Amino acid sequence: MPEGSERRQNIALRELLDEMIQLSRHLSNHAPTLGASELKYARERMEWLGDEIWRQVTGERRSTL
């Protein structure tokens, strides 16, 4: 890779991955103290992030159900 070139060209993917990492760290540190509704929201967010990351890397479009 040429010197000075940006390695991360897919900014949307990078943002999704950063959010997943941040949420994973938060859960790793705080899951035992979170309430059921907070854990449910975190799980739903992680699943959504996983789906969005999949779409970014595969080029799949969102299904319209």
N, C-alpha and C positions, 0 to 999 in steps of 0.2 A: 504494500500500500504506500503510495507516495507520501512523503513527509508533509505534515500540515493538513492532510485531507481529513474530512470528518468521517469517522467510522460508522456513526449511527445516522443513516440517511432516512430511515423511516421514523419520523418524529412521533407519529401517533402510536406506533408500536412501543417505542421507548417510554412514552408517558404511561401507557397501560401497564407495562412491566414494572415501572417505578411505583405505580400505585399498588400493584399486587405485592411487591416487596415490602412497601411501607405497612400495608394492612397485615401482612404475615408477621412482621416484627412486632406490631402492636399486639396482635393476638398471642404471640409467643410470650410476651411480657405481661399481659393483662387478662388473658382468658379466664383464669380462676376467679377473678373479681368482677367479671361482667355478668349482667343479668341475662335471663333467657331471651328477652327481646333483642338485646344488643348482639348476642351470639347468633341469633337467627338472621338479623340484618347483615352481620359480617359474613355469614355463610352465603347468603344470597348475593352479596357484593362480590365475593370471591368467585362464585359460579358465573356471574355476569362478566367479570373481568376475564375469566378463562375462555368464555365464549367469544368475547371481543378479540382477545389475543389470537384465538384460532382463526377468526375471520380475517384478521390482519395478515397472518402468515400464509393462509391458503387462498385468499382472494374471494372466499365465499361471501355471498350477499346474505343479509338478514332475511329470514323467511317472514312472510306476512300472513300470520294466522288470524 
